[in-house]
Amino acid sequence: MPRRCGKGPPWCHDWFQERLINGGYRVTMPRQVVLDSLINDSGHPSAEDIYVKIHNKHPEIGLTTVYRTLELLVQMGVVSKFDFGDGRSRYEISESLKNTKHHHHLICTNCKRIIDYTDFINEELELLRRTEKGLSEKFNFTITGHEIQFYGLCDKCSKK
C-alpha cells in the first residue's frame, strides 16, 4: 500500500519520483508542482483551476503541460478524474494516497457545488455490498471499485 501523501510532501515527492522513474517517466518540476497543487487542494479542481493557481509562481508551466501531467497522474493511479456534468474534468488525489475514506459525490445542478459524502450508515454500506455482489454474480465480473454521483439541488439552491 502506498504511503500517505499528506500536507507535508517531502517523502511524498520521494514516493512519486520513484513511481515516475519505475514507470519509465522523467521527474520534472512541472509534474511535482501539479501534484503539490492537488495535494494541497481539498476540492475538485479542473485543469484550468490548477493552471490559474500555479501560474503566478510558475509562469513557465503552460495549460497543455497541466493537462498532460494530469492525464499521466490518472494513468498512474495517483489521481482520480471525474465528470460532474459541467463540461470540465475534475481531479482529486486518489483516496489510497490521501488515506481518506471512500466517498461519493453530491452535485448541485444549479450552483455546481460538489459535496463529498463519506458518512455512510450501515444500511447504505450493506446495500452497496449487496449491489456489488449481485452485479459480480450476474455478469461474472470482479468489481474492484465504484464511483457514485448524485445530482440535485443543494440546501441553498432548494430554498430559492
N, C-alpha and C positions, 0 to 999 in steps of 0.2 A: 504494500500500500504506500502511495507517495506521502511524503511528509507534507504537513500543513503549510500552505502559502498564506501567511497572515500579514499583518500590517508592517512587520519588520522583515523585509525580504532578503537580507544578505544570503542566508542559507538557501532561500527560495531561488535566488539567482544561480547558486551553485547547482541546484537540482535541475533548473531549467536549462542551464548551459550544457550540463551532462546529457540531458534529454535531446537537445538540439544536435549535439555532436554525434551521439549514438544513432540518431535518425539520418545522419549524413548532411545536416544543415550547418551553416556558419552561425556563430554567435555574433550578433550585430547590436549596436546601440539602439537602433530603432525598434528592434524586436523586444529588447528589455524595457524600453520606455513605454511601449504599448502594453506590455504585461503589467508593469507598475501601475499604469493608469487604471487598468481593470481591477487589480488587487485592491487599490485604494478607492474604488467606486462601489457603493453599496446598491446602486440602481441597476438599470439595464440599458447602458448607453449604446447608441448606434456608432458606426464608424465615424460619421460626421461629428458626433458629440466628442469622441475621443480625440479626433483631429483638432477640434477647437480647443479642447482642454490642454493639449500638449504643444500647440503651435507657438505660443509666446516664448516658451522656454526652449523649444526645439524647432525653429522655423525651417530647418533643413529636411524635416520629415514631412513628406507630402501625403495627401489623402490616398493616393494609389498605394503607397507603402503601408499605410494603416490597413487598407482593405486586404492587401496580400498577406500581411502579418496576421490579421485576424483569421483568415482562411487557413493559414498554416497552423495556428493555435487550435482551431477547431479540428483539423485533421489529426493533430497530435493528441486530442482529448483533453487539452489543458483548459479550453474554453467551450462553453455551450452557446449555440446560436439559436435564436428564437424568431419567429414571425408572429407578431401580435396584431397583424392586420392594419398597420398604419403605413405600409409601403416602405418601411425601413427595417432591415435586420437588426436585431438587438443581441447583445452579448453579455455574458457574465462568466466569471471564473467557475470552473466545474466544481460541483459540490464536494467531491472527494478531496480536492485541493484546499478548499476553504474549511473543510471539516465541518460543514453545515448539514443540517437535516434535509432530507428530501422535501421538496416543496412543489406546489402547483401555483399557477398564476391566475389572478382575477384581473381582468382588463376592462376598464370603463370605456364604453364605446363613444361616450360624449367627450370627456376631458382627456382620455388616453392614459389615465393613471394606471399604474401596474402595481398590484399588491401581491407580495409573496405570501402564500398561505402554507403555514407549517404546523399549526396546532391541530392536528388531526385527532378526532375522537376515535375510540375503539371500533365503533360501528363503521366508520369510514375506512379504517385500515382493513377491517375484515371484508368489506365489500370489494376493496381493491385486490386483496389476496384471492378472493373467490373469482373475481373477473379475470385476473391473470391466469389462474389455474384453469378456468373454463376455456379461455382462448387457447392456452397451450395445448390442452387435450383436443379441442375441436379441430385445430389446424396443425397438430403435431409440430408445434413451434416453440422453441425455447425463448422465453421472454427474459431479456437482461435489464430492462428498464422501461420507463414510460414518462411521457410529458402530458400533463393535462392543463388546459387553459379554459377558463370560464369567462364568458363575455356578458356584459350587462351594464348597469349604472351603479356608480359608487354612491355612498351615502349623501355626499354633497350634491351630486347631479340629480339624484332621485328626488331631492327636496325642492328642486326648481320647478 
